[in-house]
């Protein structure tokens, strides 16, 4: 067992810090040919809080930027509908240029046609968040068991890493577990110094982290550790990832758990899927399954949610990894970035259940 200590109670089981965005998804139609889109409210860090509240019935919150205009109203309503409490720094929209809630555009792809995701983050309110915008002492004094954020938020501006450091320090001082999803996105870091800046920022942030989530490529590009594997089956072979762990925990002895999904993309619609975690020198791997994918966006956040739930509920790491593996797989069977799964479905798949009809 690790020496990770998770507080037994408080007002919030988990608090996330990150950007809230709207995703316009044209489903199977390429965006350039679309006549309509479905609106999803998401954000990698928020997704974890939403999943834990809706599927796992935990008490969660998100700290984020909120813009006072109709798009912000929609976002705030969806956050409430998922059962998540919002702590917001409010910004007034000028009626023309912003500041704005960012927009993510996507189509899902199918078969040999890959999914496509691109952004409009012009004048994004979340990029303006800075130290002092939230009263962390007051928030954490209410009792927060777990604090979560990630590399997407860190990549948004020069000030977002600073507020992340402020929040992480407050979380650790309050005795909350700190988790961080590396979530390396080259498109976002390209506007803020590229890979070199990503490694500088992430290295500083990870010194505050207890639970680190990220695949082999995330570790290599965010922390400069290891070399990408060229093996065809590398996506589902955790050997290279396991080899990296010694170096990760050697550089960051504060990290007590490292976990990742394992995904082999056979087509846009068909994936092989598993997950692995390291804790105190031991590894646990979930089963490998093949499954049909409706919407792959958010699968990694779904894994993190199930893993964190298992750990907060006191489940052994082997069972926690299975919960994360199961919830991440189920999440990709629904449209949108956040969960529509039930806890009974997650537990059934984690325990080896099938997709036979339920009558």
Secondary structure, DSSP 8 states (H G I E B T S, - for coil): -------S--SBSEEEE---EEEEE-TTS-GGG-S--EEEEE-HHHHHHHHHHHTT---EEEEEEEEESHHHHHHHHHHHHTTEEEEEEEEE--SSS--B-EEEEEE--BTTB--EEEEE-TTBGGGG--TTSS-HHHHHHT-BSEEEEEHHHHTS-TTHHHHHHHHHHHHHHTT-EEEEE----HHHHGGGTHHHHHHHHHHHHHTT-SEEE--HHHHHHHH--S-----TTGGG-THHHHHHHHHHHHH-TT--EEEEEEEEEEETTEEEEEEEEEETTEEEE---EEEE-S--TTHHHHHHHHHHHHHHTT--HHHHHHHHHHHHHHHTTSSSSS----HHHHHHHHTT-------
